[in-house]
């Protein structure tokens, strides 16, 4: 599915395969995102992304829970209950959308991308691979998705 385009509603989404990268490249990938126009007015999302990246680099990715993000990043008190307040899930959703927007517009040529997969809060960093002939044939076989 590398380099594959599928039609989802009226938008085209490029499916990419990302290969793991070293921490230095991961850190270098964060700065352009945080300094972008896309994230210019999103201080809370920038803080969210910065926090989850830093904790991942410190080896604390398993400690990234709704509770810790709510308290450490979003300023919730110690009595914060993720079961009663979905703010962390909502902000994670908004962050995923902002990252998608950034990589479509400003970061389209960035060699390393940051992704926040659904179902967790630990970011994934990867180097984008160029489409190959194999992915072109896959696109033809998957034309029924359009």
N, C-alpha and C positions, 0 to 999 in steps of 0.2 A: 504494500500500500504506500510505499515511499514515493513522494511526489505526486500522489494521486489527488485528483480533484473530484469532489462529489458535490452534488447540488442539494442543499438543505434549505428548504423554502425558496427564497430568492437569492440567497448568498452562496458563494462558492468558498469552500474551506479547503485549504491545502493540508493534506495529511503528510506529516513528515516523520522520518525516522531520525532520532537523535542519538548520537553516540556519547557516552560519558566523557567528561573533560576534567582536567586538573582544577584544584581549588583556585589557583591564581586566575585561570580563565573564568571561573565562576564568579569570582569577586569583580573582575573586570567587566563582566556582563551586567552586573547589578547597577553600576553607576549611570550608564546611559538611560536605563529604564527610569531610575529615580529622578534624573534630571530632565526627562522628556516633557514635552508639552502635554502629552496624553495624561501624565500624572501630575501636572502642574498644580491643579487645584484639589488634589486628593491626598492631603497630608496623612489622613488616617490609613489609607491604603498603602502609602509609602512606608509608614511606620510598621504596618502589618508585614509587608514584604521584607523589609530590612530585618525585622525581628526573627521571622522564620528562617531567613537565610543565615543570619548570624548563629542562631541556635543549631542549625544543621551543621555548619562548619565547626562548631564546638563539640560536635558529637552528641547533641541532645535532641535529635530529630524525633526520637520516641517520646520525648517529654512535651511535644507540641500537641496539646489537647485544647479543646474548646475553653476549658476553665483557665488554663495558663495564658492563653491568648487574650481572653476576656479581661483578666486581671492585669497582665503585664503590658498589653498593647492598647486595649480599648478603655482602660481606666475603670473597670468594674471593681466593686468592693469584694472583700473576702467572702461575702455571703452570696456572691454571684452563682446562679444555678443555670447551667446550659440547657437543662430540660425545660425550664420555664422561660428562658430568654434566648431567642435564636439569632441574636446580633452577630455572633462569630460566624455562623453559617452564612448569614446574609452578606457580611463583609467579605468572606472568602469567595462567594459567588461573584460579588462586584469586582474583586481583585482578579479573578479568572477572566472576566469580561474585559477589564482594562488591559491585562496582559495580551489578550487576543487582539484588541484594538491597536495596541502599541506595535505588535509584530506585523500587523497588516500594513500600517502606515509608516511610522518613523523607524521601526526596527526591522523592516523587511530584509535588509541586507546584513543584519547582525549575525556573526558566525556562531555565536553561542546564545541559546535561548533558555529562558526560565519558564518552567511550567509548574502549576500547582494542581496536581491531579485531584479529581473528585474523590471523596471518601477519606481525605486526610489533609494535613496541613504542612507536610514536609515538601519543600520544593524539589524539583528535579531539574538538573542542568544538563544540556546536551548541545552537541555541535550538529548543526543542520547538514544533512547530506543532500547532494544534488540528485534530482530525478535520473533514473536510468532507463534503458530500453525495456527492462523487465517491468518497471512500474507502468510504462506506457501500455504494455499488453494487458496488465491488470486493469488499467482504466477502461479498456475496451470491454473486458469481461464484466466489469461492474457498472456498465452503462445503465443497467436497470435501476440503479440507485437514484439516477437523475430525475 
